[in-house]
Structure formats: C-alpha cells, structure tokens
Amino acid sequence: MKGIAIGLSNNSKEILKRLKKTEFVKDIYIASSSKEDEKENELIPVQKPKEILLKKWPEIDLIIFIGSIAASIRIINSFLTSKDQDPGVIVIDNKCSKIVPLIGLHQSNTQYIAFQIANLLGGEIIETNNSNDQSFLNLDAFGNQWGWERSGDIKDWSKLVIKQAKNEEIFCKQLSGNSLWKNSESGEIVNQINEKEIEKPDSTFHVSIFENHETTWHPPVLWIGIGCERNTSKELIANSLNNLLESRNLSKYAIAGLATVDIKKDEKGILELAEEKNLPLKFFSKEDLSKIIVPNPSSVVEKEIGTPSVAEASCLLAAGEESKLLEEKRIFKNQSGAVTIAVAESKNQYNPTHGEIHIIGSGPGDISFLTSNAKKALSRCTVWIGYKMYLDLIKSLKRSDQVLIESKLTEEEDRCSKAIKLAEEGIKVALISSGESGFYGMAGLLLELLQKIKKKYRPYFEVHPGISSVQLAAAISGAPLMNDFCSVSLSDKLTPWSLIEKRIEGALVGDFVIALFNPQSIERNWQLKSVIDKCLQSRDGDTPVLIARQVGRENQTKKFFTLNTIPFKEIDMLSIIIIGNSQTTLVDEIFLTPRGYLQNEV
C-alpha cells in the first residue's frame, strides 16, 4: 500500500512515528511554512500540504491527516475527482481518541484500515455512513476481503449501495468462489438467487467468472494451461489469451494462475506474462500431465515431449479435484510462434499472495488482556477460526461482516489446515489461540504445516503474542517468576511421560521455579501426584505453591498451599500451578521469588 500521513501541527510527531511503523504509511510529513519549525523537525520532512499532494496525489492509495477535519477537507478539496479514483482519507485527532474515515470508505477500503488503526492506537472509530450501524454489507468493497476483483460501472455499484441504504432488497447471484461470506450477519441480509432464477438487474450483483459488464465480483478460480513453440513471444501469448477470454466472456480478473509443463521453466514469453500479470505459474512434469484424461490428446506432442497434453492437462491439474475444463485447447499462430491455450475452472479460489494468516494469542480470557496488536489483527481478518469457547470470549469485537468458524477442542490440525486453505484462496484469516499462541498453543502446529508448502506459494503469516495464563497467575499472586523459571505441560498426549519426568528432574536439579500447565484431568489423574512426590524428594515440604484457576475469567480464583498440602481433588485442566524454588517466599499472600537486589545490603 502507498500511503502518507500528514501532521497538521508539531503535536502530531509521536502519532506520525507510530503510523510510519504500520503497513499503511510509507512517508510522514508535518505541515508548516515556518523555517524554524523545519529545523526542529529534521527527522520528519516539513512541507506545505498542498505541495505534498501535488506530487503524491496521483500515486497514493491513502492519506492520513492528524488534526482538524475542517482543515483536512480544505486541503484536499481541490484535488478530489471521483470516488473510484481518489485515495482514501482518514483524519485522526491529536490525542488519537477519534479516528474518522472520511473518503473512500468503500472503493479504497478506508473503513477497514480505519478499524485497524483504531484498534492499534486505542481510539474510537467515528463512522458517518450507515453500513455499520445497520449491519449492511459494503457491497462495492467487501469482495476485496475475500480475495476477489470487482468489475462493472462504479455508477451502477453506487446505485446498489443507495438502494441498500433505502432498505430496498438486494440480491446476489453467485456462480463461483467461496461462499462463506453469506454466513456473516451482513451477508445474511442479502437475498441469494440460484443459477436458474430470474434476476432483478437493478438490484443484483454477481459473483462469477463472467465479464458481462455488470456489477460483478470475480473470484480467482480460472487456471490457464499454456503450451507453446520454443521462443514464442509474450505478445502472441497475451493477445491469444485475451482473444480466448473475450470469446467466452470470461473475466481476466477471475484468473488464478498459469500452468504448463516443467520443460518450459525457461520459456521467456510465459515467464514474462506471469510476471507482468503478477500471476502464479505452476509447472508439472510430463509424467504427471500424462495421467490426466483430456478430450484432445496429441500423439505429436506426446512424441515430442512425452505427454499427450500440455495446455488441457496442466490447467486441469492446477485447478485440482472437482475442476472442469471450460475451454478446450485452442491453437494460435503467427510469425512470432504458436501457442496452445486451455482454461479450467477450479472449485476453490487461489490467491495466496493476497491471503494472510494471523495467529493470535487472545490472552487468558478477559478482553482487557488482549493486546492492541492482536485487536488490530482481528479487525484486519475476514474469518476467525478457533475453539468455540475461545471465540466466545472475544466475540464482542467481531464486526457484522466477519465470519466465525468454530471447532472442537481436539480439532487443532483441522483448524490450522482450514486457515491455510482459506489464506491460499486470498482471504485474511485469524487463527485464535488462548493465552500466548506460542506456549502450547496453535502457532507451532500452524508453522509446521506452513513449512511443508513451498515458500513462493506460502501465504503471509504473522504471530501476534498474547498474555499467557501463567503470566497472569504470577501477576495476581505477586512475582514468583522474578528469577529463572520453567514451564512444563503434564499432558502426555503429545509428549511421552518419560520425557516429561526428565524435564521435571532437570528443573529440580537447577532449582527452577516450576509452572505446571494441564496438570490434571479425569483421564490423567495420577501424573500430578507423581510430580509432587518428585518435588518433595528435592524440596522442603513447606515450599509455597500457587494454584490459580480460570485466570482472567469471571470465576478466577487463587489459593496458596505448600508441597505438603496440595488439594489434588480441586485441580483440573483449567488450573495453573506454580511451585516455588528454594528462595521463594510467601508473606502475607505475597508470592515472591527474589531476584537478589537486596542480598548485598547491610
């Protein structure tokens, strides 16, 4: 994204610096005509706003002003042309308390960006449109969140938005692409028309592969299979593809990628076309291609390269299971070479460079423990995936256009696989883990699965740290983790019990404070007793122990015991246990492991 931020006074410097660290803003400025101010702000360029915009306006996607709305409007007024061409504009007050998406709420995705900035800076978003208040779907923008491209006259899209604002019925005819959006609160309001039903032209938008010059969102589901003579020009390949698409009213925006045989890995024309269109290019071996049944096999091609089909077989193979051949191979020739093109439609979208996975540590329970960084990521993501109980804890943050996918406690791999699949389709996904996702959470499993995907096909991912339940348990009890400590999970479902025992023994030898996760369940009712018995062999029976349960939640409790008095029957999987070391003290319910600052005092 190409965005700039302009502070309308010197008071905006700190906010500008914070915005510069986000993915939304590349350059920051302070508006001033004073030479003295210019010296004071050597690290931030000082320039008249209109001079900045004269240079930047044609190339930027977003402008953020820090200061007055009135002043911001006066600055941009003479630059405004049309809402499908102007950059988005957001205004933030000097205290970061109010964030106002001013222009480009739909076309420039300004509204979605404003939500993220509001969560990051801790401010309140002020919306002046009616989409959010009435849970309306942003008809001319929502598809961007699902990895789609839009076509159709902007005036027709605007008419649809106006009809919706008047509470008139809106209809959708979806023939391809992911349909999860229909499960959102906003999506449920839209009436669905099946393929055979008669549509209402003035009140209908489409989701399809076809270019009918109507209000349409295009999911990337078309795979283009290409075979060509050596050194065929990029121009012939591109022109031939355009001719084929136009003849079938297929949209270029619906293309997921290109595919061919692997001996074409150095074919300049194909490589240049893929780079120019920013499309993924998949190569397949002749052995894999020869296994695909096609309507037009060629003995000539088989004799030359070892497979009876390149164009048809490669597009079908790239499109995957349940794909269909939309356009059988067609041959195009001129003096610069010859190219064969076929088109297949995939059941699933493919747009991994647009998709993202945000692995979010949601904290121990209460939303107040959710970090600003995590809230920003949640507002960025269209789909949230997680264990139902964890999703319920943060559901109040969900917008009406976002979709929840709930799963059961033991379905961790399914959750991760679903997140990856959706991200590969071009969708931004939040994978929710309780506490800190890197502590016995979802981050490790997700990253293991991502490692199996070739880097160039791997969707973007980011791990957002959260507050672990052990951190909160320590905080509500004092400072028991002030010195060296370790954590051990007593669940032996994924780690052999013999290895868990070795880790406990090592922690005892090193005199570590020990935090125990997953201490006891109905099925595992002897392991905790075994661990405490080991502790009593090395540590005094009066060693203080914290048992914290449901930390960060409504029924939170903390109780102090010793190694000799632990009530095993009161402990379950919702409990965190912290066992002190030889230095840990419990005085007036202050649980403390000294760091040693006072040991040299007389």
MIDRENTI-760633 format. One record per residue (C-alpha): x, y, z. Coordinates in pm, whole numbers, padded with zeros to 5 digits, always signed. Example, Ala and Ser with C-alpha at 12.3 -4.5 7.8 and 13.67 -1.06 7.14 Angstrom:
2
+01230-00450+00780 +01367-00106+00714 
//
This chain:
602
+00000+00000+00000 +00121+00353-00084 +00008+00577+00199 +00123+00902+00355 +00047+01074+00684 +00049+01449+00736 +00051+01608+01078 -00113+01950+01083 +00086+02060+01389 +00401+01975+01582 +00186+01792+01838 +00138+01512+01589 +00500+01395+01574 +00462+01093+01801 +00148+00972+01623 +00322+01011+01288 +00611+00796+01408 +00370+00524+01522 +00186+00532+01188 +00517+00506+01000 +00569+00166+01163 +00243+00030+01015 +00196-00122+00671 -00039+00163+00576 +00203+00456+00578 +00528+00489+00384 +00605+00860+00425 +00523+01110+00702 +00522+01490+00695 +00450+01787+00917 +00256+02072+00762 +00426+02404+00819 +00560+02707+00638 +00797+02810+00918 +01172+02767+00863 +01220+02743+01239 +00976+02455+01257 +01169+02292+00976 +01487+02290+01185 +01307+02145+01485 +01168+01856+01282 +01473+01741+01092 +01368+01375+01124 +01023+01444+00975 +01006+01645+00649 +00824+01977+00680 +00628+02093+00378 +00311+02269+00276 +00032+02008+00247 -00078+02119-00100 +00279+02088-00227 +00293+01735-00088 -00037+01640-00253 +00052+01796-00589 +00335+01547-00609 +00186+01247-00428 -00187+01250-00514 -00167+01052-00843 +00033+00767-00688 -00100+00719-00334 -00380+00496-00202 -00426+00660+00137 -00379+00991+00318 -00399+01019+00696 -00427+01366+00849 -00351+01429+01216 -00553+01731+01321 -00871+01916+01224 -01132+01764+00992 -01217+02110+00856 -00852+02185+00775 -00813+01842+00613 -01116+01898+00390 -00988+02238+00279 -00651+02083+00188 -00790+01800-00026 -01091+01981-00174 -00927+02095-00498 -00772+01752-00561 -01090+01545-00546 -01214+01399-00877 -01423+01082-00837 -01466+00826-00561 -01332+00541-00774 -01006+00730-00841 -00936+00935-00527 -00722+00791-00248 -00881+00709+00084 -00866+00979+00350 -00865+00930+00728 -00850+01203+00992 -00717+01141+01345 -00730+01393+01628 -00408+01485+01812 -00494+01263+02110 -00567+00953+01899 -00908+00937+02063 -01111+00973+01741 -01043+00812+01401 -01268+00931+01117 -01267+00754+00777 -01356+01049+00556 -01324+00942+00192 -01300+00604+00019 -01499+00405+00272 -01577+00152+00002 -01355+00179-00303 -01028+00235-00114 -01100+00002+00180 -01055+00304+00405 -01312+00179+00651 -01128-00150+00710 -00798+00036+00752 -00959+00280+00997 -01080-00012+01210 -00726-00145+01231 -00577+00192+01320 -00844+00247+01584 -00758-00083+01748 -00385-00018+01725 -00396+00334+01868 -00675+00265+02115 -00905+00527+01962 -01274+00527+01874 -01373+00500+01510 -01637+00755+01405 -01839+00632+01108 -02056+00863+00904 -02204+00601+00672 -02489+00368+00762 -02329+00034+00674 -02201-00042+01021 -02496+00085+01223 -02742-00120+01018 -02510-00419+00962 -02518-00357+00587 -02267-00532+00363 -02029-00291+00191 -02141-00414-00150 -01871-00241-00354 -01583-00326-00117 -01648-00649+00071 -01516-00872-00207 -01167-00734-00157 -01167-00907+00182 -01243-01238+00009 -00963-01217-00248 -01189-01103-00534 -01161-00832-00801 -01451-00606-00896 -01584-00504-01239 -01879-00300-01360 -01951+00070-01380 -01893+00248-01049 -02220+00433-01103 -02409+00103-01105 -02235-00003-00783 -02329+00329-00628 -02693+00274-00725 -02687-00060-00544 -02539+00100-00233 -02808+00370-00240 -03084+00110-00276 -02946-00076+00023 -02933+00248+00224 -03304+00291+00148 -03368-00056+00290 -03459-00194-00053 -03391-00563-00117 -03050-00653-00260 -02987-00978-00448 -02678-01182-00529 -02623-01447-00793 -02306-01638-00704 -02180-01895-00952 -01825-01947-00826 -01586-01868-00542 -01601-01902-00166 -01950-01855-00022 -01856-01825+00347 -01938-01453+00333 -02307-01547+00329 -02269-01669+00691 -02181-01323+00821 -02453-01106+00975 -02419-00864+00684 -02423-01141+00425 -02739-01297+00561 -02930-00981+00474 -02857-01025+00101 -03106-01237-00094 -02949-01525-00287 -03055-01614-00642 -02963-01952-00786 -02833-02002-01136 -03177-02075-01290 -03372-01798-01118 -03454-01476-01300 -03251-01192-01156 -03356-00836-01083 -03099-00634-01283 -03115-00305-01092 -03088-00474-00752 -02847-00761-00818 -02473-00807-00801 -02290-01115-00926 -02004-01334-00807 -01879-01516-01113 -01607-01572-01373 -01800-01394-01647 -01738-01049-01790 -02090-00926-01862 -02029-00557-01790 -02248-00586-01481 -02184-00528-01112 -01969-00836-01054 -01709-00969-00813 -01465-01214-00972 -01312-01493-00758 -00974-01621-00886 -01075-01970-00998 -00961-01991-01362 -00639-02175-01446 -00486-02108-01785 -00298-02400-01938 -00030-02297-02189 +00177-02491-02438 +00389-02319-02698 +00665-02349-02951 +01006-02254-02821 +01064-01876-02814 +00702-01781-02881 +00663-01411-02800 +00490-01285-02488 +00275-01062-02709 +00132-01359-02901 +00060-01550-02579 -00103-01245-02416 -00310-01149-02720 -00422-01508-02773 -00529-01536-02411 -00724-01209-02432 -00899-01326-02751 -00997-01655-02591 -01130-01486-02275 -01330-01232-02476 -01483-01501-02696 -01623-01675-02386 -01697-01358-02184 -01450-01474-01919 -01302-01207-01695 -00927-01157-01669 -00992-01080-01300 -01103-01441-01247 -00764-01585-01342 -00598-01773-01058 -00275-01857-01239 -00094-02008-01533 +00021-02368-01577 +00247-02555-01817 +00497-02840-01845 +00821-02813-01647 +01044-02810-01957 +00905-02457-02007 +01064-02325-01686 +01291-02110-01903 +01030-02012-02164 +01072-01635-02176 +00728-01545-02314 +00540-01742-02046 +00765-01615-01766 +00726-01254-01877 +00348-01284-01898 +00325-01432-01547 +00544-01154-01408 +00357-00879-01593 +00017-01001-01470 +00154-01089-01124 +00014-01440-01157 +00146-01762-01004 +00295-02002-01256 +00282-02376-01188 +00497-02631-01365 +00417-03002-01392 +00623-03298-01503 +00538-03485-01821 +00469-03793-01607 +00202-03612-01401 +00048-03449-01709 +00021-03780-01894 -00203-03918-01615 -00474-03656-01682 -00756-03761-01913 -00820-03486-02170 -01059-03455-02466 -00789-03366-02719 -00470-03570-02669 -00200-03524-02930 +00032-03800-03050 +00262-03535-03197 +00302-03364-02860 +00346-03700-02687 +00622-03797-02925 +00798-03465-02882 +00785-03412-02502 +00645-03733-02351 +00286-03635-02268 -00019-03622-02499 -00138-03293-02349 +00014-02977-02206 -00247-02700-02212 -00554-02907-02117 -00375-03137-01874 -00182-02860-01695 -00485-02637-01638 -00687-02931-01502 -00400-03042-01279 -00352-02689-01145 -00725-02647-01086 -00732-02957-00866 -01003-03204-00773 -01358-03147-00899 -01235-02897-01157 -01390-02872-01502 -01247-02787-01840 -01423-02469-01951 -01239-02418-02276 -01073-02697-02472 -00736-02620-02623 -00717-02363-02897 -00414-02300-03112 -00300-01951-03211 -00019-01885-03460 +00163-01601-03630 +00514-01526-03747 +00639-01500-03387 +00544-01854-03289 +00250-02073-03186 +00067-02115-02859 -00199-02356-02731 -00431-02237-02454 -00697-02414-02248 -00898-02297-01945 -01018-02492-01640 -01235-02372-01354 -01135-02477-01003 -01378-02549-00724 -01154-02340-00495 -01014-01992-00530 -00637-01943-00543 -00473-01615-00449 -00206-01687-00185 -00022-01356-00225 -00339-01177-00112 -00416-01417+00174 -00281-01387+00527 -00282-01593+00846 -00266-01407+01176 -00201-01640+01470 -00347-01457+01767 -00284-01515+02134 -00614-01398+02278 -00493-01388+02636 -00629-01574+02937 -00990-01468+02892 -01095-01110+02961 -01077-00881+02657 -00886-00625+02863 -00583-00856+02840 -00594-00864+02459 -00308-00656+02314 -00366-00365+02075 -00160-00552+01817 -00393-00853+01843 -00703-00632+01818 -00564-00471+01504 -00504-00814+01351 -00856-00928+01442 -01006-00624+01270 -00793-00696+00962 -00914-01055+00925 -01235-01155+00748 -01253-01503+00902 -01181-01604+01264 -01110-01972+01333 -01087-02120+01680 -01215-02339+01958 -01570-02222+02035 -01503-02123+02396 -01210-01902+02294 -01411-01737+02016 -01697-01668+02259 -01456-01473+02484 -01371-01225+02206 -01693-01234+02003 -01792-00883+02116 -01509-00746+01897 -01647-00903+01579 -01795-00683+01306 -02109-00782+01120 -01913-00857+00801 -01674-01101+00969 -01728-01478+00988 -01658-01717+01275 -01561-02081+01216 -01596-02273+01540 -01436-02609+01615 -01398-02858+01896 -01108-02884+02141 -00934-03179+01975 -00951-03046+01617 -00630-02842+01619 -00489-02977+01292 -00821-02929+01114 -00827-02568+01235 -00479-02500+01101 -00546-02674+00769 -00865-02472+00724 -00679-02148+00797 -00412-02232+00538 -00670-02329+00276 -00861-02004+00319 -00542-01797+00311 -00441-01971-00012 -00775-01857-00153 -00678-01495-00084 -00862-01449+00247 -00720-01292+00563 -00766-01538+00848 -00728-01508+01225 -00633-01836+01395 -00727-01791+01760 -00537-01950+02045 -00596-01880+02412 -00319-01722+02617 +00002-01694+02415 -00019-01895+02092 +00347-01994+02116 +00301-02154+02462 +00135-02491+02400 -00088-02307+02150 -00167-02307+01779 +00142-02126+01648 +00374-02426+01641 +00136-02658+01458 +00039-02392+01205 +00404-02314+01128 +00488-02684+01094 +00221-02715+00827 +00334-02397+00651 +00689-02531+00631 +00556-02807+00407 +00441-02552+00148 +00694-02413-00099 +00791-02063+00005 +00673-01898-00317 +00324-02047-00271 +00307-01985+00104 +00060-01719+00226 +00186-01442+00451 +00169-01519+00822 +00228-01328+01143 +00231-01439+01506 +00073-01191+01747 +00185-01252+02107 -00066-01275+02387 -00060-01281+02765 -00018-01636+02891 -00228-01767+03177 +00093-01834+03370 +00187-01466+03341 -00148-01358+03479 -00138-01623+03751 +00200-01490+03858 +00079-01129+03845 -00227-01183+04065 -00017-01368+04324 +00292-01146+04340 +00617-01208+04150 +00700-01580+04172 +00865-01582+03826 +01104-01298+03915 +01405-01527+03878 +01477-01823+03648 +01175-02045+03590 +01045-02309+03350 +00706-02435+03242 +00610-02798+03187 +00287-02941+03048 +00181-03261+03221 -00027-03374+02924 +00135-03685+02775 -00086-03696+02465 +00189-03540+02251 +00496-03584+02476 +00595-03919+02632 +00564-03928+03010 +00923-04049+03040 +01041-03726+02874 +00814-03513+03095 +00970-03679+03401 +01322-03596+03277 +01225-03231+03234 +01084-03216+03588 +01401-03376+03723 +01615-03124+03535 +01411-02833+03669 +01454-02961+04023 +01831-03002+03981 +01853-02645+03851 +01633-02510+04134 +01394-02352+03885 +01054-02219+03983 +00821-02460+03802 +00493-02369+03633 +00269-02664+03551 +00022-02650+03260 -00252-02909+03201 -00189-03052+03548 -00473-03299+03578 -00782-03433+03400 -01032-03711+03461 -00827-03942+03238 -00489-03828+03371 -00536-03845+03746 -00202-03980+03868 +00068-03774+03691 +00040-03464+03912 +00077-03671+04230 +00387-03833+04078 +00540-03491+04000 +00473-03357+04350 +00632-03668+04501 +00943-03600+04293 +00946-03237+04410 +00928-03349+04774 +01244-03554+04722 +01435-03233+04641 +01244-02951+04804 +01115-02875+05150 +00754-02974+05217 +00679-02613+05317 +00775-02481+04970 +00494-02240+04871 +00267-02336+04583 +00008-02131+04393 -00298-02291+04240 -00473-02042+04012 -00788-02141+03827 -00984-01976+03544 -00737-01684+03544 -00863-01382+03352 -01219-01511+03356 -01528-01448+03562 -01466-01733+03808 -01097-01661+03864 -00953-01796+04192 -00609-01812+04352 -00515-02025+04650 -00183-02082+04825 -00064-02414+04956 +00261-02597+05019 +00400-02909+04858 +00268-03100+05158 -00087-02961+05142 -00180-02956+04772 -00553-03048+04734 -00534-03278+04430 -00913-03315+04403 -00955-02939+04342 -00720-02931+04043 -00828-02967+03679 -00730-02859+03327 -00835-02501+03399 -00574-02476+03674 -00222-02334+03662 +00023-02445+03932 +00338-02251+04024 +00582-02429+04254 +00839-02209+04427 +01211-02281+04440 +01443-02278+04742 +01435-01896+04757 +01061-01841+04703 +00866-01687+04991 +00501-01639+05079 +00450-01348+05319 +00103-01200+05375 -00010-01365+05049 +00273-01202+04854 +00421-01486+04648 +00780-01387+04562 +01099-01532+04421 +01370-01271+04497 +01594-01158+04212 +01874-01079+04455 +01871-00699+04450 +01879-00673+04831 +02123-00952+04910 +02424-00717+04938 +02252-00469+05168 +02383-00447+05526 
//
